[in-house]
Amino acid sequence: MDIDKLSSGTCAISRSLAFVGDAWSALILRDASRGMTQFDQFRTSLGIAPNILSRRLKALTEAGVLEKRRYSERPPRDEYMLTQAGRDFVPILAAMAEWGRRYNGGGSPLSELVDRETGKPVRALVVDENSGRPLHEVALQLVMPEAAPG
């Protein structure tokens, strides 16, 4: 797969997938949304090889989804914080989790997204911002915008 071609194409979905479309990247963002910030926390949680984790953290930082901050000079240690773009990805993760519960829901969940105020489980629903209707109820059509006159 040509990541450079995906990330610079005209399709918003392919550009997004170029940055967060692999499982490791999505799981790193999931863990970051849970408050994990340090390399060893991600590595322990995910059971990921250090070289793969390093590459994914670098790519997510370069994509502007995570921000790398130095928290110790000796030894040099960095933490990875969600940027606004990363925080904006959390509802996408919630929607993915909801889809997974519905269509691949075997076993007990290891974690669940809950509302801090009520303690009740959150059930993600993607809605059309213009109408407020659940997206799965909207008759969708993908159209290509007309090219601007040259």
Long-range contacts (C-beta under 8 A, 24 or more apart in sequence): 19-59, 19-60, 19-63, 19-65, 20-60, 20-63, 20-65, 20-89, 22-56, 24-48, 24-52, 24-53, 24-56, 25-56, 25-59, 25-60, 26-93, 26-96, 28-53, 28-56, 28-57, 28-60, 28-66, 29-60, 29-65, 29-66, 29-82, 29-86, 29-89, 29-90, 29-93, 30-93, 32-66, 32-80, 32-81, 32-82, 32-86, 33-82, 33-86, 33-87, 33-89, 33-90, 33-93, 34-111, 37-79, 37-80, 37-81, 38-77, 38-79, 38-80, 39-77, 39-78, 39-80, 42-80, 60-86, 65-89, 91-124, 91-126, 94-122, 94-124, 95-124, 95-125, 95-126, 97-124, 98-123, 98-124, 98-125
